[in-house]
């Protein structure tokens, strides 16, 4: 019986170590990519992406995670339209934004992905229905290792690199990433990609 208890503890310890190694590996990968961006060496391998297909594919990838968090991922996609971008880098941006949104939106609500053409490019929005970003955190939100206080920081899984990296990826495409001013609840992050 004692040996069985030791095996169970060993397995729990190994699972904890494995999770920590994965976390550190992600952080190192993010730091390396940020260093490449700082050096001007983050160059997107651009291809033509159909905006609607990209949004629907992104939502489909995230639905199982969202369902496990008891939220939906809804898409409002254009009928047609494309943009030149690196699909792997854009997936990183969207994964970060949707992960954050599904963590902070209340159970039973939805995270909304939308894409709309605008002058000179495309706006891609990720909107949650959570508590929003505290005013004090807005000025440092896209800085490395920055973490919001209060309700949006209830889950401490991240290292505060995701938004900094996402903005660097947007800028490497000649675009931008920003938090829109909100009236009411929720947070909306807008990725702008030029034509």
matplotlib code that plots the C-alpha trace (Angstrom):
import matplotlib.pyplot as plt

x = [0.0, 2.8, 4.5, 1.2, 0.9, 4.5, 3.8, 0.7, 2.8, 5.6, 3.1, 1.6, 5.1, 6.0, 2.8, 3.5, 7.1, 5.8, 3.4, 6.2, 8.6, 5.8, 5.2, 9.0, 9.3, 6.4, 8.0, 11.4, 9.8, 8.0, 11.1, 13.1, 10.4, 10.3, 14.1, 13.8, 11.2, 13.5, 16.3, 14.0, 14.3, 10.7, 9.6, 6.2, 6.0, 3.0, 0.4, -3.1, -5.6, -9.4, -10.6, -13.8, -12.1, -9.4, -11.9, -14.1, -11.0, -9.8, -13.2, -13.3, -9.9, -11.0, -14.5, -13.4, -11.4, -14.2, -16.8, -14.6, -14.7, -18.5, -18.4, -19.1, -17.0, -19.2, -18.0, -19.2, -17.3, -17.4, -18.9, -15.6, -12.2, -8.6, -5.5, -1.7, -0.4, 1.6, -1.0, 1.2, 2.0, -1.6, -2.7, -0.3, -2.0, -5.5, -4.7, -3.4, -6.4, -9.0, -7.3, -7.4, -11.0, -12.3, -10.6, -12.2, -15.7, -18.4, -19.8, -22.7, -21.6, -19.7, -16.4, -17.1, -14.6, -15.3, -13.7, -14.5, -12.8, -11.7, -9.8, -6.5, -7.0, -8.9, -10.0, -10.2, -11.8, -11.8, -14.4, -15.3, -18.0, -15.9, -14.9, -12.8, -9.3, -8.8, -7.9, -4.6, -3.5, -4.2, -1.0, 1.2, -1.0, 1.3, 4.6, 6.5, 5.7, 2.8, -0.2, -3.5, -4.6, -8.0, -10.6, -8.7, -5.7, -7.6, -5.8, -2.1, -1.1, 0.6, 3.9, 2.7, 4.3, 1.4, 0.1, 3.6, 4.4, 1.0, 1.6, 5.1, 3.6, 0.9, 3.6, 5.8, 2.8, 2.7, -0.4, -1.4, -3.0, -4.9, -7.5, -10.6, -12.3, -15.3, -18.6, -19.9, -18.5, -16.0, -12.8, -12.3, -8.9, -8.5, -5.9, -5.5, -3.9, -3.1, -3.9]
y = [0.0, 2.4, 1.7, 2.4, 5.8, 6.6, 5.8, 8.0, 10.9, 10.3, 10.5, 13.7, 15.2, 14.2, 15.8, 19.0, 19.0, 18.3, 21.3, 23.5, 22.4, 23.2, 26.6, 27.4, 26.2, 28.5, 31.4, 30.8, 30.5, 33.8, 35.6, 34.3, 35.6, 39.0, 39.2, 38.5, 41.3, 43.7, 42.9, 43.4, 39.8, 38.8, 38.6, 37.1, 34.4, 36.0, 34.1, 35.1, 34.2, 34.2, 36.2, 34.2, 30.8, 32.0, 33.1, 30.0, 27.7, 29.6, 29.3, 25.6, 25.0, 26.9, 25.5, 22.5, 24.7, 27.3, 24.6, 23.3, 26.8, 26.9, 29.7, 29.9, 31.2, 33.0, 34.2, 37.2, 36.8, 38.7, 37.1, 37.5, 39.1, 38.2, 39.6, 38.9, 37.5, 34.7, 32.2, 30.7, 34.0, 35.2, 31.9, 32.9, 36.3, 34.8, 32.0, 34.4, 36.7, 33.9, 32.2, 35.4, 36.1, 32.6, 32.8, 36.2, 36.0, 34.7, 31.2, 31.0, 33.9, 34.1, 35.3, 37.1, 36.9, 39.3, 40.5, 43.6, 45.5, 49.0, 51.7, 50.2, 46.7, 44.6, 44.8, 41.5, 41.8, 39.5, 40.6, 39.0, 39.9, 39.8, 42.6, 44.5, 45.7, 48.0, 51.6, 51.4, 48.4, 49.9, 51.9, 48.9, 46.2, 45.5, 45.6, 42.5, 40.8, 43.2, 41.6, 43.3, 43.6, 42.5, 40.4, 39.8, 38.4, 35.7, 33.0, 33.2, 30.8, 33.4, 35.2, 38.5, 38.0, 37.1, 40.6, 42.0, 39.2, 39.6, 43.3, 42.6, 40.1, 42.7, 45.3, 42.9, 42.7, 46.5, 46.4, 47.1, 45.5, 47.7, 47.5, 49.4, 51.8, 50.0, 51.3, 48.7, 45.4, 43.3, 43.9, 44.1, 43.7, 44.8, 43.4, 45.7, 44.1, 46.3, 45.3]
z = [0.0, 0.8, -2.5, -4.3, -2.5, -3.4, -7.1, -7.1, -5.5, -8.0, -10.9, -9.5, -9.1, -12.7, -14.1, -12.2, -13.5, -17.0, -16.8, -15.5, -18.4, -20.9, -19.4, -19.4, -23.0, -24.1, -22.3, -23.9, -27.3, -26.8, -25.6, -28.6, -30.9, -29.2, -29.5, -33.2, -33.4, -31.5, -34.0, -37.0, -37.9, -37.5, -41.1, -41.9, -44.6, -46.2, -48.2, -49.2, -46.5, -46.9, -43.8, -43.3, -43.6, -41.2, -38.6, -38.9, -38.6, -35.6, -33.9, -34.6, -33.1, -29.9, -29.4, -27.3, -25.0, -24.8, -24.0, -21.2, -19.8, -20.4, -23.0, -26.7, -29.6, -32.2, -35.5, -37.6, -40.8, -44.1, -47.2, -49.0, -48.7, -48.2, -46.7, -47.1, -43.9, -42.3, -41.1, -38.4, -36.9, -37.0, -35.3, -32.4, -32.1, -32.3, -29.9, -27.3, -27.7, -27.6, -24.7, -22.7, -23.7, -22.8, -19.4, -18.6, -20.0, -17.7, -18.0, -20.4, -22.5, -25.8, -27.1, -30.5, -33.4, -36.2, -39.4, -41.4, -44.2, -43.5, -45.3, -46.3, -44.7, -42.3, -38.7, -36.8, -33.4, -30.4, -27.9, -24.5, -22.0, -18.9, -16.5, -18.9, -18.4, -15.4, -16.3, -14.4, -16.5, -19.9, -20.2, -19.7, -21.2, -24.2, -22.2, -21.5, -18.2, -17.6, -15.9, -15.2, -11.5, -10.3, -12.1, -15.3, -13.3, -11.5, -13.5, -13.2, -15.9, -18.2, -17.9, -19.3, -22.7, -24.9, -25.7, -26.2, -28.7, -30.4, -30.9, -32.3, -34.8, -35.8, -36.3, -38.3, -40.8, -40.9, -38.8, -35.2, -32.1, -29.6, -26.9, -27.9, -25.5, -24.2, -22.9, -20.5, -19.8, -21.7, -23.6, -27.4, -28.9, -32.5, -34.9, -38.0, -41.0, -44.0, -47.6]

ax = plt.figure().add_subplot(projection="3d")
ax.plot(x, y, z, "-o")
ax.set_aspect("equal")
plt.show()
